[in-house]
Amino acid sequence: MANELTVSASLGYAKNSYTVTLARTGAKFNVSGTKYHQAVQTIGTSEEALNKGDIGTIGYCLLINRDATNYVSVRRATGEGNMIKLKPGEFALFRCEATAPYAVANVAACELEVLMIED
């Protein structure tokens, strides 16, 4: 089967006299793997691995910070610097290049909703 994955994203900005938008909707991609992992993971203030279930190689990943107060940072691996910061309610959609990504909450534990699709 082909084009099993559909991805859409848009970003708009309007302030003062500037207005810009970039969007890509309905992009379809082939997926070699057959697995996915979806869960809400409690992320504490010490870094911890993102649970990827039975996924071998992570492909696309959607992360949503469900906390109302604190932010969550995502790292490529343990001990590395932060590469993604999700403030309360924010999300990130990306193709993951990391084998074992980690996350850490800044002040108190946060609920991070995760959907990973095997590459």
Helices and strands as residue ranges (DSSP letters): E 5-15, E 18-29, E 36-43, E 48-49, E 58-65, E 72-75, E 82-86, E 91-95, E 102-105, E 110-118
